[in-house]
Amino acid sequence: MEWTRQFCALTLMPTREPMRSSFTRDGAPHSRLYRKAAGREAKLCYMGHATMENRHGLAVAGMVTHANGTAERRASEIMLKAKSKAAGGRITVGEDKAYDTADHVANLRAINVTPHVTQNQAVTKAGKTRNSAIDERTTRHPGYGMSQSRRAMVECIFGWGKQHGTMRKTKHRGIGCVAADFMLNLIAYNLDSHP
């Protein structure tokens, strides 16, 4: 009962400042409110993306984007398109099940990249099993298993950047400054981890 009175009193008070939008902020105009998982708090953030070379664990590409639901897949396509052109032939990429969407897999195949994406065959809330975009043509090869086992190594790059670098809490504003700091962390990781 007490809560109801307080709530009514709060709603009747005139607001002095306009409500802020969830998409823009005065301090960091390019950052977005982003929730990493259901039930977690939303934070102002950018998304940093890195591509790792499988054999030695070196970061070979990186970029920072606005935080939204498709940023990871779009950044992956951009970085892998450049890598595929530089390699001159077909390359493979290991990715987790968040990347198992039909459009992403089709886009990777169109740019001469073989996607070794973890199959997302989870059961939905309605009780149906999801259809994976990756079929037996990809999973039957021994390279698929190797890509899946090495895939977790990319987390070492981000762990190093948070533990030893400046990626835990950025001190910069604007996507350009944050991207420059992120790239500096990737370069420092390569130098520190592999002398």
C-alpha positions in Angstrom: 0.0 0.0 0.0 2.8 2.4 0.9 4.5 1.7 -2.5 1.3 2.7 -4.3 1.1 6.1 -2.6 4.8 6.8 -3.4 4.3 5.7 -7.0 1.2 7.9 -7.4 3.0 10.9 -5.8 6.0 10.4 -8.2 3.9 10.2 -11.3 2.0 13.4 -10.5 5.1 15.5 -10.0 5.9 17.7 -13.0 9.2 16.7 -14.7 11.8 19.4 -14.9 14.1 17.8 -17.5 13.1 15.9 -20.6 13.6 12.2 -20.6 16.8 11.1 -22.3 16.7 8.8 -25.3 18.1 5.3 -24.9 20.0 5.7 -28.2 22.1 8.8 -27.6 24.0 10.3 -24.8 25.6 13.7 -24.3 28.9 12.3 -23.0 29.4 9.6 -25.6 27.1 10.4 -28.6 28.0 7.2 -30.5 27.7 4.7 -27.7 24.5 2.8 -27.2 22.7 1.1 -24.3 23.3 -2.6 -24.8 22.2 -5.6 -22.8 24.5 -8.6 -23.1 22.0 -11.1 -21.8 18.4 -11.3 -20.6 18.1 -10.2 -17.0 21.3 -8.1 -17.1 21.6 -4.4 -16.9 22.0 -2.2 -20.0 25.2 -0.3 -20.2 26.6 2.4 -22.5 29.1 0.6 -24.8 30.7 0.0 -28.1 31.5 -3.4 -29.5 35.1 -4.4 -30.2 35.6 -7.2 -32.7 38.8 -9.2 -33.4 39.9 -11.8 -35.9 42.5 -14.3 -34.7 44.9 -16.4 -36.8 44.4 -20.1 -35.8 48.0 -21.4 -35.9 49.7 -18.8 -33.7 46.9 -17.0 -31.9 47.7 -13.6 -33.2 45.1 -10.9 -33.7 45.1 -10.1 -37.5 42.2 -7.7 -37.7 40.0 -5.6 -35.4 37.4 -3.0 -35.4 34.9 -1.1 -33.1 31.2 -0.7 -34.0 28.0 0.6 -32.5 26.4 -1.9 -30.1 23.4 -3.5 -31.7 22.1 -7.0 -32.3 23.8 -7.6 -35.7 27.1 -5.8 -35.2 29.1 -8.9 -34.5 28.0 -10.6 -37.8 28.4 -7.5 -39.9 31.9 -6.8 -38.5 32.9 -10.4 -39.1 31.8 -10.2 -42.8 33.7 -6.9 -43.3 37.0 -8.2 -41.7 36.8 -11.6 -43.4 36.1 -10.1 -46.8 39.4 -8.1 -46.6 41.2 -11.2 -45.3 39.8 -13.4 -48.1 40.9 -10.9 -50.8 44.4 -10.7 -49.3 44.7 -14.5 -49.1 43.6 -14.9 -52.7 41.9 -18.2 -52.0 39.3 -19.9 -49.9 39.7 -19.4 -46.1 37.9 -20.9 -43.1 36.6 -19.2 -40.0 35.5 -20.7 -36.7 32.6 -18.9 -35.0 30.2 -19.6 -32.1 26.5 -20.3 -32.4 25.5 -16.7 -32.3 26.7 -16.5 -35.9 24.6 -19.4 -37.1 22.1 -17.5 -39.2 21.2 -18.2 -42.8 22.1 -14.7 -44.0 25.5 -14.6 -42.3 26.5 -18.1 -43.6 25.3 -17.2 -47.1 27.3 -13.9 -47.0 30.4 -15.7 -45.9 30.1 -18.3 -48.6 29.6 -15.5 -51.2 33.0 -13.9 -50.2 34.9 -17.2 -50.5 35.0 -18.0 -46.8 34.0 -21.5 -45.5 32.1 -20.9 -42.2 32.9 -23.4 -39.4 30.1 -22.1 -37.2 28.9 -24.0 -34.2 25.5 -25.4 -35.0 22.7 -23.8 -33.1 20.1 -26.6 -32.7 18.7 -25.4 -29.4 15.1 -26.0 -28.4 13.0 -22.8 -28.5 10.4 -21.8 -25.9 7.7 -23.1 -28.2 9.4 -26.6 -28.1 10.7 -26.5 -31.6 14.3 -27.3 -32.6 16.1 -24.6 -34.5 17.4 -25.3 -38.0 21.1 -24.7 -38.3 22.5 -23.0 -41.4 25.5 -25.4 -41.2 24.9 -28.8 -42.6 26.8 -32.1 -42.9 28.8 -30.8 -45.9 30.7 -28.6 -43.5 30.7 -30.6 -40.2 32.0 -33.9 -41.7 35.5 -32.5 -42.4 38.3 -32.8 -39.8 39.0 -29.1 -40.2 35.6 -28.2 -38.7 36.6 -29.9 -35.4 40.0 -28.2 -35.4 38.4 -24.8 -36.0 35.9 -25.4 -33.2 38.6 -26.3 -30.7 40.8 -23.2 -31.6 37.8 -20.9 -31.6 37.9 -20.2 -27.9 41.4 -18.8 -28.2 40.1 -15.5 -29.4 38.8 -14.9 -25.8 42.4 -14.7 -24.7 42.8 -11.5 -26.7 39.9 -9.8 -24.9 41.0 -11.2 -21.5 44.5 -9.8 -22.0 43.1 -6.4 -23.0 41.0 -6.3 -19.9 43.6 -7.6 -17.5 46.7 -5.9 -18.8 45.5 -3.4 -21.4 42.9 -0.6 -21.3 39.8 -2.4 -22.5 38.1 -2.9 -19.2 36.8 0.7 -19.0 37.6 3.1 -21.8 38.7 6.6 -21.0 37.9 7.9 -24.5 34.7 9.3 -26.0 33.7 8.8 -29.6 34.0 5.7 -31.8 37.2 6.9 -33.5 39.2 7.3 -30.2 37.8 4.0 -28.8 38.7 2.2 -32.0 42.3 3.6 -31.9 42.7 2.5 -28.3 41.2 -1.0 -29.2 43.7 -1.4 -32.0 46.6 -0.4 -29.8 45.5 -3.1 -27.3 45.5 -5.7 -30.2 49.0 -4.7 -31.2 50.2 -4.8 -27.6 48.7 -8.3 -27.2 50.6 -9.5 -30.3 53.9 -8.1 -29.0 53.5 -9.3 -25.5 52.1 -12.8 -26.1 54.5 -13.7 -28.9 58.0 -12.3 -28.6 
